[in-house]
Amino acid sequence: LKSSMPEKLFRSHLPSRMEAAACGTRRAPQRMCVKVSSAVATVLPDRSILVTGGSTPTTTVSTSERFDPGSGLFTPTQILTMPRYLHTATLLNSGKVLIVGGSIGGALASAELFDPATNAFTPTGSLAKARVDHTATLLNDGRVLIVGGSGPTVGSIAEVELYDPASGQFSVVASLAMPRSHHTATRLPQAPAGSDGVLIVGGDGSFGTTDTVELLSYNNATRMVSVSPAAPLTVARQDHTATLLMDGSVLITGGSDRIYQPVAAVELRIGAAFSAAGTLNHPRTSHFATLLPTGQVLIAGGLDSRAIAPTELYTPGSGFRDIGNMVTPRFYAAAAELPNGQVLYVGGFDASFVNQVSSAEIYDPFWAGIGPMNQGRSNH
């Protein structure tokens, strides 16, 4: 039986067969070829998951792998044109993936495109400002808005850039009032016709962790961006999550405060203002929040003083409850939603803060126990 309500089930991804890997060794198919942290996972049009870049204890990697939910296998793609981690990877309307910025020991200005049809990467235009720990938001007209981040010689960046897939070029279109990195960017559904609204929340600003919020309004006709202040957070935070809920409100969870301690307070933006919305059972930063098909939000991974194993499920109107532990606690991992409400987690650091993991695990809300029968039976 399948449960009608989401419940926890984290499991190591353990297909029964071994697969010859192009990286040169035979490996369990639930493991990536390279142990990495700070990689990025992107859902492709065929529902496979592209995992790009990342870092190991000794180097930045140019490897990329593709996870097939049907077979349960990771297979290498061709390599990135530039090793990078803490970059962004955005699915374009064409089905290609735009890889922007990141670090290779210093912030990068380069960008590249992944083509799922060829499994290959090719260079595209370069950023005006090299950056890492930025955000990239796909707009309604297919362009991509690049906001904030940290530069190679300066702190947080104010310049906002727009990528045009038709020309393959970036252009500076606005500046934030507060330069920031480690923030979130959420495209709002309530924008007027012919425009996009992108909500920029918190982050590491000019004077450390900030509670400031800005609203970017993109005009599809003029391709210009206006910047306006918005109501602030109730708690300053960076490395938090922002999840657009089904009713159009935005859920903010976790992050680090002004003294770099994990935040328990949760807040909800309804309309134009934030208000307190309870607390996490386990304060955490650098975690993942995934909207499930039920409208609930899965909170997993991250760290406080160590990698966090317990996971939580947020139900609008009811708050948070624990739903069990990850198989391998991890942070600076990559995560992506799979078909049928499953969520894939790969790589990252484990609880030791030293070891990077190549293992993957899946949250499966539907194959969970739903309680005992009134009477045990067989052959029914």
VOPAGU-2260 file (C-alpha; in pm, 1 decimal, decimal comma):
REM VOPAGU-2260
SITE   aa  ch    i         X         Y         Z
SITE  LEU   A    0       0,0       0,0       0,0
SITE  LYS   A    1     103,1     356,7     -58,1
SITE  SER   A    2      40,1     615,3     208,8
SITE  SER   A    3    -195,5     896,2     106,8
SITE  MET   A    4      -9,1    1138,9     333,0
SITE  PRO   A    5     364,0    1206,8     303,5
SITE  GLU   A    6     575,5    1038,7     565,5
SITE  LYS   A    7     946,0     998,8     594,1
SITE  LEU   A    8    1146,6     734,0     426,9
SITE  PHE   A    9    1511,0     810,4     355,0
SITE  ARG   A   10    1693,7     523,9     193,6
SITE  SER   A   11    2033,3     471,7      40,5
SITE  HIS   A   12    1991,0     431,7    -330,6
SITE  LEU   A   13    2093,3      68,4    -372,0
SITE  PRO   A   14    2019,5     -90,2    -710,1
SITE  SER   A   15    2115,1    -456,1    -710,7
SITE  ARG   A   16    2356,7    -449,7   -1002,6
SITE  MET   A   17    2699,5    -303,0   -1056,9
SITE  GLU   A   18    2769,6     -72,8   -1346,5
SITE  ALA   A   19    3093,6      -8,1   -1532,4
SITE  ALA   A   20    3163,3     362,2   -1489,1
SITE  ALA   A   21    3332,5     579,2   -1747,9
SITE  CYS   A   22    3552,0     723,6   -1475,6
SITE  GLY   A   23    3754,3     403,2   -1496,6
SITE  THR   A   24    3641,8     185,9   -1207,0
SITE  ARG   A   25    3351,1     -39,7   -1127,8
SITE  ARG   A   26    3134,9     124,2    -866,9
SITE  ALA   A   27    2802,3      86,8    -692,3
SITE  PRO   A   28    2556,3     273,4    -914,5
SITE  GLN   A   29    2417,1     473,1    -621,8
SITE  ARG   A   30    2753,9     649,1    -588,1
SITE  MET   A   31    2897,0     932,4    -792,1
SITE  CYS   A   32    3235,8     892,7    -958,9
SITE  VAL   A   33    3388,2    1173,2    -750,8
SITE  LYS   A   34    3327,6    1265,0    -386,2
SITE  VAL   A   35    3230,8    1632,4    -399,2
SITE  SER   A   36    3069,1    1908,6    -200,3
SITE  SER   A   37    2916,6    2235,6    -325,1
SITE  ALA   A   38    2800,3    2078,7    -651,5
SITE  VAL   A   39    2470,3    2182,9    -811,6
SITE  ALA   A   40    2182,2    1955,6    -918,8
SITE  THR   A   41    1942,3    2049,9   -1200,1
SITE  VAL   A   42    1631,4    1864,1   -1318,2
SITE  LEU   A   43    1641,8    1816,2   -1696,3
SITE  PRO   A   44    1336,2    1796,7   -1926,6
SITE  ASP   A   45    1352,0    1415,3   -1934,2
SITE  ARG   A   46    1346,6    1420,6   -1549,2
SITE  SER   A   47    1706,2    1302,0   -1521,5
SITE  ILE   A   48    1925,2    1500,2   -1281,5
SITE  LEU   A   49    2242,1    1680,4   -1390,2
SITE  VAL   A   50    2502,8    1720,2   -1113,3
SITE  THR   A   51    2778,5    1965,5   -1205,5
SITE  GLY   A   52    3112,4    2066,1   -1057,4
SITE  GLY   A   53    3195,1    2080,6    -688,7
SITE  SER   A   54    3508,5    2056,0    -481,7
SITE  THR   A   55    3715,4    1788,0    -312,7
SITE  PRO   A   56    3957,7    1840,7     -22,3
SITE  THR   A   57    4235,9    1909,2    -272,6
SITE  THR   A   58    4082,5    2051,3    -590,3
SITE  THR   A   59    3789,7    2200,6    -778,0
SITE  VAL   A   60    3640,7    1948,9   -1020,5
SITE  SER   A   61    3523,0    1975,7   -1379,8
SITE  THR   A   62    3330,5    1647,9   -1370,0
SITE  SER   A   63    2957,9    1621,2   -1429,9
SITE  GLU   A   64    2720,2    1329,7   -1389,0
SITE  ARG   A   65    2363,8    1248,7   -1483,9
SITE  PHE   A   66    2126,6    1050,5   -1262,7
SITE  ASP   A   67    1850,4     847,5   -1427,3
SITE  PRO   A   68    1558,0     794,8   -1183,8
SITE  GLY   A   69    1432,0     503,8   -1394,6
SITE  SER   A   70    1748,5     294,0   -1380,8
SITE  GLY   A   71    1885,0     446,0   -1061,9
SITE  LEU   A   72    2227,9     496,3   -1220,5
SITE  PHE   A   73    2476,0     783,8   -1226,4
SITE  THR   A   74    2664,6     813,2   -1556,6
SITE  PRO   A   75    2937,2    1066,7   -1635,8
SITE  THR   A   76    2879,3    1332,7   -1899,8
SITE  GLN   A   77    3152,8    1522,0   -2079,1
SITE  ILE   A   78    3344,7    1756,3   -1848,6
SITE  LEU   A   79    3279,0    2123,1   -1781,7
SITE  THR   A   80    3484,5    2372,4   -1982,7
SITE  MET   A   81    3599,0    2519,2   -1648,1
SITE  PRO   A   82    3619,5    2352,0   -1303,8
SITE  ARG   A   83    3389,7    2530,2   -1058,7
SITE  TYR   A   84    3190,8    2504,7    -736,7
SITE  LEU   A   85    2929,4    2725,5    -566,4
SITE  HIS   A   86    2804,0    2817,5    -913,7
SITE  THR   A   87    2447,2    2826,5   -1043,1
SITE  ALA   A   88    2289,1    2590,0   -1297,1
SITE  THR   A   89    1960,7    2706,6   -1451,5
SITE  LEU   A   90    1737,7    2508,9   -1688,1
SITE  LEU   A   91    1655,6    2728,8   -1989,6
SITE  ASN   A   92    1338,9    2710,3   -2199,0
SITE  SER   A   93    1545,4    2544,9   -2473,8
SITE  GLY   A   94    1621,0    2250,7   -2243,1
SITE  LYS   A   95    1985,5    2350,5   -2212,1
SITE  VAL   A   96    2139,7    2436,6   -1874,0
SITE  LEU   A   97    2317,4    2766,0   -1808,4
SITE  ILE   A   98    2618,7    2729,3   -1574,9
SITE  VAL   A   99    2729,0    3064,4   -1429,6
SITE  GLY   A  100    3021,3    3180,1   -1217,1
SITE  GLY   A  101    3133,9    2993,3    -907,7
SITE  SER   A  102    3484,7    2955,8    -776,6
SITE  ILE   A  103    3810,6    2783,3    -862,9
SITE  GLY   A  104    3994,5    2931,8    -566,3
SITE  GLY   A  105    3860,5    3272,1    -675,0
SITE  ALA   A  106    3535,4    3396,5    -826,3
SITE  LEU   A  107    3476,5    3317,4   -1194,0
SITE  ALA   A  108    3322,9    3533,2   -1467,8
SITE  SER   A  109    3291,4    3247,7   -1718,0
SITE  ALA   A  110    2967,6    3073,3   -1810,0
SITE  GLU   A  111    2881,8    2768,1   -2017,6
SITE  LEU   A  112    2587,2    2574,7   -2157,5
SITE  PHE   A  113    2507,7    2204,9   -2114,5
SITE  ASP   A  114    2318,5    2034,9   -2397,1
SITE  PRO   A  115    2132,1    1720,7   -2277,5
SITE  ALA   A  116    2119,1    1591,0   -2636,0
SITE  THR   A  117    2499,3    1569,4   -2662,2
SITE  ASN   A  118    2593,4    1550,2   -2291,0
SITE  ALA   A  119    2846,3    1824,5   -2367,3
SITE  PHE   A  120    2932,0    2171,8   -2236,0
SITE  THR   A  121    3019,4    2471,7   -2451,7
SITE  PRO   A  122    3129,0    2822,3   -2348,4
SITE  THR   A  123    2886,5    3113,6   -2365,1
SITE  GLY   A  124    2928,9    3482,7   -2279,8
SITE  SER   A  125    3105,6    3602,0   -1964,6
SITE  LEU   A  126    2971,9    3795,6   -1667,6
SITE  ALA   A  127    3062,5    4162,4   -1632,5
SITE  LYS   A  128    3138,2    4084,3   -1266,3
SITE  ALA   A  129    3298,1    3756,1   -1161,0
SITE  ARG   A  130    3095,1    3611,6    -874,1
SITE  VAL   A  131    3032,9    3316,5    -643,4
SITE  ASP   A  132    2745,4    3249,0    -398,0
SITE  HIS   A  133    2505,8    3440,5    -624,8
SITE  THR   A  134    2155,1    3353,3    -745,6
SITE  ALA   A  135    2020,0    3289,4   -1095,7
SITE  THR   A  136    1646,6    3319,6   -1167,4
SITE  LEU   A  137    1471,8    3214,8   -1489,7
SITE  LEU   A  138    1228,9    3486,8   -1603,4
SITE  ASN   A  139     905,5    3446,1   -1796,3
SITE  ASP   A  140    1063,7    3557,7   -2124,1
SITE  GLY   A  141    1341,0    3296,2   -2096,1
SITE  ARG   A  142    1616,9    3531,4   -1984,9
SITE  VAL   A  143    1807,0    3475,2   -1659,2
SITE  LEU   A  144    1860,1    3730,7   -1383,0
SITE  ILE   A  145    2194,5    3704,1   -1199,4
SITE  VAL   A  146    2193,8    3874,2    -858,4
SITE  GLY   A  147    2460,7    3940,8    -597,8
SITE  GLY   A  148    2741,7    3710,2    -496,8
SITE  SER   A  149    3100,1    3770,7    -387,4
SITE  GLY   A  150    3375,4    3894,0    -617,7
SITE  PRO   A  151    3745,2    3804,1    -640,7
SITE  THR   A  152    3877,4    4128,5    -491,6
SITE  VAL   A  153    3571,4    4282,8    -325,3
SITE  GLY   A  154    3307,7    4162,6     -83,7
SITE  SER   A  155    2944,9    4125,6    -181,7
SITE  ILE   A  156    2836,6    4248,6    -525,8
SITE  ALA   A  157    2557,5    4497,3    -603,9
SITE  GLU   A  158    2543,6    4464,9    -982,8
SITE  VAL   A  159    2251,8    4272,0   -1132,3
SITE  GLU   A  160    2309,4    4109,4   -1471,2
SITE  LEU   A  161    2072,6    3970,8   -1734,0
SITE  TYR   A  162    2159,5    3673,8   -1958,9
SITE  ASP   A  163    1998,1    3660,0   -2302,6
SITE  PRO   A  164    1996,4    3305,4   -2446,9
SITE  ALA   A  165    1947,9    3440,9   -2798,9
SITE  SER   A  166    2271,1    3641,1   -2797,6
SITE  GLY   A  167    2456,9    3440,0   -2534,7
SITE  GLN   A  168    2556,6    3763,7   -2362,2
SITE  PHE   A  169    2530,3    3914,0   -2013,7
SITE  SER   A  170    2453,9    4280,4   -1948,3
SITE  VAL   A  171    2434,7    4485,1   -1628,9
SITE  VAL   A  172    2075,3    4603,6   -1583,2
SITE  ALA   A  173    2056,9    4733,4   -1223,8
SITE  SER   A  174    2231,0    4755,9    -887,3
SITE  LEU   A  175    2106,5    4638,6    -549,8
SITE  ALA   A  176    2073,6    4897,2    -273,5
SITE  MET   A  177    2253,2    4646,0     -48,0
SITE  PRO   A  178    2533,8    4439,1    -205,2
SITE  ARG   A  179    2485,4    4082,5     -86,8
SITE  SER   A  180    2578,2    3716,6    -123,6
SITE  HIS   A  181    2443,2    3399,1      43,2
SITE  HIS   A  182    2091,5    3538,5     -13,5
SITE  THR   A  183    1782,1    3387,8    -177,8
SITE  ALA   A  184    1595,6    3495,4    -491,5
SITE  THR   A  185    1231,5    3395,1    -545,0
SITE  ARG   A  186    1026,9    3473,9    -853,9
SITE  LEU   A  187     684,1    3584,8    -732,2
SITE  PRO   A  188     360,7    3483,6    -906,4
SITE  GLN   A  189     174,8    3809,9    -839,0
SITE  ALA   A  190     369,5    4037,1   -1077,4
SITE  PRO   A  191     172,2    4255,6   -1322,1
SITE  ALA   A  192     131,6    4133,9   -1680,2
SITE  GLY   A  193     445,6    4180,6   -1886,7
SITE  SER   A  194     676,7    4182,7   -1588,3
SITE  ASP   A  195     846,7    3959,5   -1332,8
SITE  GLY   A  196     893,9    4023,8    -964,2
SITE  VAL   A  197    1197,5    3867,1    -795,2
SITE  LEU   A  198    1223,3    3886,1    -415,7
SITE  ILE   A  199    1580,8    3912,9    -282,2
SITE  VAL   A  200    1599,4    3815,6      84,3
SITE  GLY   A  201    1871,9    3849,3     347,4
SITE  GLY   A  202    2227,2    3733,4     289,9
SITE  ASP   A  203    2573,5    3861,2     373,5
SITE  GLY   A  204    2550,5    4236,2     314,6
SITE  SER   A  205    2775,7    4537,6     351,0
SITE  PHE   A  206    2783,0    4505,8     730,2
SITE  GLY   A  207    2749,6    4130,6     776,0
SITE  THR   A  208    2432,6    3923,3     793,6
SITE  THR   A  209    2137,7    4140,2     691,2
SITE  ASP   A  210    1761,1    4148,8     741,5
SITE  THR   A  211    1708,0    4369,2     436,6
SITE  VAL   A  212    1483,7    4266,0     148,5
SITE  GLU   A  213    1462,5    4408,8    -203,0
SITE  LEU   A  214    1212,1    4360,2    -483,7
SITE  LEU   A  215    1340,8    4350,5    -840,5
SITE  SER   A  216    1080,8    4430,0   -1107,3
SITE  TYR   A  217    1177,6    4318,3   -1459,7
SITE  ASN   A  218     995,5    4470,9   -1756,4
SITE  ASN   A  219     970,2    4215,0   -2038,9
SITE  ALA   A  220     936,2    4486,5   -2304,3
SITE  THR   A  221    1221,2    4717,6   -2205,8
SITE  ARG   A  222    1436,2    4443,3   -2044,5
SITE  MET   A  223    1512,7    4684,8   -1762,7
SITE  VAL   A  224    1505,9    4613,3   -1389,9
SITE  SER   A  225    1388,2    4849,5   -1117,7
SITE  VAL   A  226    1494,4    4794,7    -756,5
SITE  SER   A  227    1280,1    4889,3    -458,0
SITE  PRO   A  228    1308,0    4823,8     -83,3
SITE  ALA   A  229    1064,9    4576,9      72,2
SITE  ALA   A  230     961,9    4501,7     429,1
SITE  PRO   A  231    1255,5    4342,6     616,9
SITE  LEU   A  232    1287,9    4001,0     773,4
SITE  THR   A  233    1201,4    3960,8    1139,9
SITE  VAL   A  234    1542,9    3792,3    1186,8
SITE  ALA   A  235    1862,0    3870,7     991,1
SITE  ARG   A  236    1996,6    3558,5     819,0
SITE  GLN   A  237    2217,9    3420,8     542,8
SITE  ASP   A  238    2246,4    3070,4     391,8
SITE  HIS   A  239    1875,1    3024,9     458,4
SITE  THR   A  240    1605,2    2888,0     227,5
SITE  ALA   A  241    1308,1    3061,7      65,9
SITE  THR   A  242    1025,6    2841,5     -63,7
SITE  LEU   A  243     733,9    2967,7    -269,8
SITE  LEU   A  244     424,1    2794,0    -133,8
SITE  MET   A  245     118,7    2701,7    -336,9
SITE  ASP   A  246     -79,6    2998,0    -203,0
SITE  GLY   A  247     187,1    3245,7    -316,6
SITE  SER   A  248     338,1    3307,6      26,2
SITE  VAL   A  249     712,8    3262,3      83,2
SITE  LEU   A  250     846,8    3042,8     364,9
SITE  ILE   A  251    1187,4    3139,3     510,2
SITE  THR   A  252    1370,4    2876,7     716,7
SITE  GLY   A  253    1704,2    2848,4     895,6
SITE  GLY   A  254    2026,2    3020,2     803,3
SITE  SER   A  255    2298,1    3186,7    1010,3
SITE  ASP   A  256    2236,9    3499,1    1219,7
SITE  ARG   A  257    2462,7    3798,5    1280,6
SITE  ILE   A  258    2692,3    3597,2    1507,8
SITE  TYR   A  259    2689,1    3302,9    1264,3
SITE  GLN   A  260    2470,7    3080,5    1480,5
SITE  PRO   A  261    2201,2    2863,8    1316,8
SITE  VAL   A  262    1855,2    3019,7    1321,4
SITE  ALA   A  263    1549,7    2836,0    1454,6
SITE  ALA   A  264    1296,4    3112,2    1382,4
SITE  VAL   A  265    1080,0    3065,0    1074,8
SITE  GLU   A  266     894,4    3341,0     896,7
SITE  LEU   A  267     631,3    3368,0     628,1
SITE  ARG   A  268     583,3    3646,4     375,5
SITE  ILE   A  269     214,0    3694,8     309,3
SITE  GLY   A  270     139,5    3994,9      92,6
SITE  ALA   A  271     418,1    4246,9     145,6
SITE  ALA   A  272     534,2    4169,2     500,3
SITE  PHE   A  273     710,9    3895,5     693,5
SITE  SER   A  274     573,6    3755,3    1017,6
SITE  ALA   A  275     688,1    3485,6    1260,6
SITE  ALA   A  276     570,1    3136,5    1162,7
SITE  GLY   A  277     703,0    2910,2    1436,3
SITE  THR   A  278    1041,8    2749,4    1480,2
SITE  LEU   A  279    1239,3    2462,2    1339,5
SITE  ASN   A  280    1279,0    2168,0    1573,2
SITE  HIS   A  281    1644,3    2161,1    1468,8
SITE  PRO   A  282    1805,3    2500,3    1390,0
SITE  ARG   A  283    2016,7    2466,2    1078,0
SITE  THR   A  284    2197,5    2651,2     801,4
SITE  SER   A  285    2312,1    2553,4     449,7
SITE  HIS   A  286    2021,1    2309,6     426,0
SITE  PHE   A  287    1753,7    2228,3     167,7
SITE  ALA   A  288    1381,7    2305,2     163,5
SITE  THR   A  289    1180,2    2127,3    -106,7
SITE  LEU   A  290     816,2    2193,6    -189,9
SITE  LEU   A  291     638,3    1858,1    -224,1
SITE  PRO   A  292     335,1    1794,1    -449,7
SITE  THR   A  293     113,8    1794,6    -138,5
SITE  GLY   A  294     204,0    2156,6     -60,4
SITE  GLN   A  295     418,5    2051,6     233,6
SITE  VAL   A  296     787,1    2144,9     258,8
SITE  LEU   A  297    1065,2    1897,1     334,9
SITE  ILE   A  298    1353,1    2038,1     542,8
SITE  ALA   A  299    1667,2    1823,3     525,7
SITE  GLY   A  300    2042,1    1840,0     571,2
SITE  GLY   A  301    2245,7    2139,6     677,8
SITE  LEU   A  302    2446,5    2194,3     991,5
SITE  ASP   A  303    2452,9    2350,4    1337,0
SITE  SER   A  304    2771,9    2250,0    1514,0
SITE  ARG   A  305    2777,3    1942,2    1289,1
SITE  ALA   A  306    2587,2    1792,5     997,8
SITE  ILE   A  307    2223,7    1738,3    1093,9
SITE  ALA   A  308    2052,8    1399,7    1054,6
SITE  PRO   A  309    1692,1    1476,5    1162,5
SITE  THR   A  310    1454,0    1595,5     892,0
SITE  GLU   A  311    1135,1    1795,8     929,6
SITE  LEU   A  312     812,3    1834,9     737,5
SITE  TYR   A  313     630,2    2168,1     728,4
SITE  THR   A  314     254,9    2163,7     681,5
SITE  PRO   A  315      95,8    2505,4     618,6
SITE  GLY   A  316    -123,8    2592,1     913,9
SITE  SER   A  317      23,9    2317,4    1133,2
SITE  GLY   A  318     399,0    2387,3    1152,6
SITE  PHE   A  319     691,4    2147,5    1170,4
SITE  ARG   A  320     726,8    1787,8    1282,7
SITE  ASP   A  321    1018,9    1546,8    1278,7
SITE  ILE   A  322     992,3    1265,3    1025,7
SITE  GLY   A  323    1314,3    1072,3    1086,6
SITE  ASN   A  324    1681,2    1086,0     994,7
SITE  MET   A  325    1880,2    1097,8     674,3
SITE  VAL   A  326    2089,5     787,6     610,8
SITE  THR   A  327    2400,2    1008,2     590,6
SITE  PRO   A  328    2380,8    1353,4     752,3
SITE  ARG   A  329    2521,4    1601,8     501,7
SITE  PHE   A  330    2565,2    1968,8     421,1
SITE  TYR   A  331    2692,9    2155,6     113,7
SITE  ALA   A  332    2523,7    1874,4     -77,2
SITE  ALA   A  333    2314,6    1889,8    -393,2
SITE  ALA   A  334    1942,5    1813,3    -399,2
SITE  ALA   A  335    1672,9    1780,6    -665,7
SITE  GLU   A  336    1309,5    1676,3    -671,3
SITE  LEU   A  337    1239,2    1353,7    -858,4
SITE  PRO   A  338     909,0    1242,5   -1011,7
SITE  ASN   A  339     634,0    1136,4    -771,2
SITE  GLY   A  340     746,8    1361,6    -489,3
SITE  GLN   A  341    1078,4    1191,8    -421,0
SITE  VAL   A  342    1386,5    1401,8    -345,2
SITE  LEU   A  343    1745,0    1305,5    -434,2
SITE  TYR   A  344    2038,9    1414,8    -216,3
SITE  VAL   A  345    2396,1    1364,4    -337,8
SITE  GLY   A  346    2746,1    1442,8    -214,7
SITE  GLY   A  347    2835,5    1702,6      46,4
SITE  PHE   A  348    3027,4    1684,4     372,5
SITE  ASP   A  349    2929,2    1432,5     637,7
SITE  ALA   A  350    2912,1    1486,9    1013,8
SITE  SER   A  351    3291,1    1479,3    1045,5
SITE  PHE   A  352    3324,4    1817,1     864,1
SITE  VAL   A  353    3620,8    1653,7     687,3
SITE  ASN   A  354    3490,8    1367,1     476,7
SITE  GLN   A  355    3309,7    1429,6     151,8
SITE  VAL   A  356    3062,7    1166,2      41,0
SITE  SER   A  357    2985,0    1020,0    -298,3
SITE  SER   A  358    2673,0     840,3    -178,6
SITE  ALA   A  359    2320,2     935,8    -274,6
SITE  GLU   A  360    1995,6     888,4     -88,0
SITE  ILE   A  361    1631,5     936,6    -171,8
SITE  TYR   A  362    1341,8    1068,2      32,6
SITE  ASP   A  363    1039,5     863,8     -69,9
SITE  PRO   A  364     715,1     987,1      85,8
SITE  PHE   A  365     499,5     711,0     -52,9
SITE  TRP   A  366     666,0     386,7      52,9
SITE  ALA   A  367     638,6     451,2     424,3
SITE  GLY   A  368     464,1     238,4     683,7
SITE  ILE   A  369     104,7     344,7     752,4
SITE  GLY   A  370      42,8     142,8    1068,8
SITE  PRO   A  371     -33,8    -220,7    1154,7
SITE  MET   A  372    -328,9    -422,1    1034,9
SITE  ASN   A  373    -585,3    -518,5    1297,9
SITE  GLN   A  374    -492,2    -883,2    1245,5
SITE  GLY   A  375    -183,0   -1043,5    1098,2
SITE  ARG   A  376    -252,4   -1258,6     793,1
SITE  SER   A  377     -92,7   -1436,5     496,2
SITE  ASN   A  378    -206,0   -1569,5     158,2
SITE  HIS   A  379    -466,1   -1294,1     130,4
